Amino acid sequence: MIDWHGSPRAGLAMTRKTITRADLCEAVYQKVGLSRTESATLVELVLKEITDCLERGETVKLSSFGSFVVRKKGQRIGRNPKTGKEVPISPRRVMVFKPSAILKQRINSGPDGGEPDEP
């Protein structure tokens, strides 16, 4: 799904692309051999299960990929940067993604050699 191409100035460069649900369904269709409808259903079921677990406040850990963790943040006082006025920030739940060491290693040893992104 990510297109790698040669660049005379920088060796290999990565063309940025946002991967969509449709892209995931197409990848399952191409690699697993299910029908397009079955592939789409499978992707949707996996995403729904992850979403349902996170809604219940459960951690979703995918081995060799990472963990989705729901954290509770308490009420606090923030400041409007424009006016400087203090405003209360209500308690809420936030989701964070913690990549596994294996994923971090794969990202940093990719075809671009782990060099920083170009501006």
C-alpha positions in Angstrom: 0.0 0.0 0.0 3.0 2.3 0.5 4.8 3.1 -2.7 8.6 3.2 -2.5 10.4 4.8 -5.5 13.9 5.8 -6.3 14.9 9.4 -5.9 18.1 10.7 -7.5 18.6 13.2 -4.6 17.9 11.1 -1.6 18.2 7.4 -2.6 14.8 5.8 -1.6 12.0 8.1 -0.6 8.6 7.1 0.7 5.4 8.4 -0.9 3.0 9.2 1.9 -0.4 7.6 1.7 -3.3 7.3 4.2 -4.4 3.7 4.4 -8.2 3.4 4.5 -10.6 0.6 5.5 -11.1 -0.1 1.8 -7.3 -0.5 1.4 -7.3 -3.0 4.3 -10.2 -4.9 2.8 -8.4 -5.0 -0.5 -5.2 -6.3 1.1 -7.1 -9.1 2.9 -8.8 -9.9 -0.4 -5.5 -10.1 -2.3 -3.5 -12.0 0.4 -6.1 -14.3 2.0 -8.2 -15.2 -1.0 -11.6 -14.5 0.5 -14.2 -12.7 -1.6 -14.2 -8.9 -1.5 -17.4 -9.0 0.6 -16.0 -11.6 3.0 -12.8 -9.6 3.3 -14.7 -6.4 4.1 -16.8 -8.3 6.7 -13.7 -9.7 8.3 -12.0 -6.3 8.5 -15.1 -4.7 10.0 -15.5 -7.5 12.6 -11.9 -7.1 13.7 -12.2 -3.3 14.0 -15.6 -3.6 15.8 -14.1 -6.0 18.3 -11.2 -3.7 19.0 -13.6 -0.8 19.4 -16.0 -2.7 21.7 -13.1 -3.7 24.0 -11.8 -0.1 24.2 -15.3 1.2 24.9 -15.4 -1.2 27.9 -12.0 0.3 29.0 -10.0 -2.9 28.2 -6.5 -2.9 26.9 -6.1 -4.4 23.4 -2.7 -6.0 23.0 -1.6 -7.2 19.5 1.6 -9.2 19.8 4.4 -7.8 17.7 2.3 -4.8 16.9 1.4 -2.8 20.1 -1.2 -2.1 22.6 -4.2 0.3 22.6 -4.8 1.5 26.2 -7.6 3.5 27.6 -6.6 6.0 30.3 -8.7 8.1 32.6 -7.8 11.7 33.0 -9.2 13.6 35.9 -10.6 17.1 35.9 -8.0 19.9 35.8 -7.6 23.5 35.2 -6.3 24.6 31.9 -5.6 28.0 30.4 -6.9 29.5 27.2 -3.7 30.4 25.3 -5.4 33.3 23.6 -6.9 35.1 26.6 -4.9 33.6 29.4 -8.2 32.8 31.2 -8.3 29.7 33.4 -10.9 27.1 32.2 -11.9 23.8 33.8 -11.2 20.7 31.7 -13.7 18.0 32.5 -12.6 14.4 33.3 -12.4 12.1 30.3 -11.0 8.9 28.9 -8.3 9.0 26.3 -6.9 6.2 24.1 -3.1 5.8 23.5 -1.2 3.5 21.3 2.0 2.0 22.6 4.0 0.3 19.8 5.8 -2.9 20.5 9.6 -3.1 20.5 9.3 -5.2 17.3 7.2 -2.6 15.5 9.6 0.2 16.6 12.5 -1.7 15.3 10.8 -2.4 12.0 9.9 1.2 11.5 13.4 2.4 12.3 15.2 -0.1 10.1 12.9 0.4 7.1 14.1 1.1 3.6 14.9 4.7 4.4 17.4 3.6 7.0 15.6 5.3 9.8 16.5 8.8 8.6 14.3 11.7 9.7 11.4 12.7 7.5 12.1 15.3 4.9 10.2 18.6 5.4 
